Amino acid sequence: MRDAIDRYAKDDERDIVLFEPKELDEALIGIAVRIGLSVAAYDYNKLVDVHHKKLGMTLEEAEEWVQVNTMGAYVGDGTPVVVWVPE
């Protein structure tokens, strides 16, 4: 997915911010677009799952990390969005 988004950004001449570390790419679901703005979109549940299972956090730590440090982060107009997908 990261490669496809990089190609889109290059073709569209935009910088698209992606979360690090690259393990979080497992939660990357696409690009959210509105007038004049394209940003990376991540699945909330998958972000929590990656933090929990791959980055060694408890489930509670993972949920808090995603809510405070990921969803609460602002890195400019290109800040990714986090999408809650009902199961």
N, C-alpha and C positions, 0 to 999 in steps of 0.2 A: 504494500500500500504506500509506503514512504516513497518508493521510486515513482509510482504513478502520480503522487502529489507533487513531487519535485518536477516531473515533466509538465504537469499542468501549470505550475507556478512559472516555469521557464517560458512556456508558450504564451501565458497570459501576462508575462513581465511583472509578476508580483512576488513579494517575499511572503512565504507562508511559514509561520512559526510552528514547530513541532515540539512536543514535550520530550524531555530527556529523563531517564536513559532510554535507549532504543527498545528496551523490553516493553515499554508502554505502547509501542506500535501495535501490539496485539489488540489494544482497545481502540485503535484508529479506525473510524468507520467511513470517513470521506471528508468532503469539503462542504462547509456551510457558506452559502452565497447570498448576498443582498446587494443592493445598488452600490457599486464602487468598492465592495469589500468581499474578500474570500478568506475564510479562516478554516483551519483544521477542526474536525469534529471528532470527539471521542465518546465512547459508550461508558457511562458512569459505572455500571456494574462490572464491566470488564476492567476498568481502571482499578477498582477495589480488588478484584480478583488477582490481577497482576501484582499489586503491592503485597497482597496477602501471601500468595503462593510462590511467587518468583523473587520477591524482594525481602521475604522473611518477616513480615509484620503480622501481628495478630489481626483478626478480622476487625476488631474495634480500632486498632491503630491505623489500619488501612483506610477505613471509612473516614476517620478524623483527618488523616493526611490528605486524602483526596478533597474533602470538603474545605479544609483550611488552606492548604498549600498549593493545591491545583486549581480548584474552582475559585479560590480567593486570590489567585495571582493575577496581576495585570502587567503585561509586558508591551503595552501599546495597542494600537488598532488591530494588530495581527494576533492578539491573544486568542488561543483556541477556545472553542465552546465545548461544554460537556453536556451530553444528551442523556436524559434518563429514558431508557427503553423499557416499558412495562414487560414483565415476563408472563 
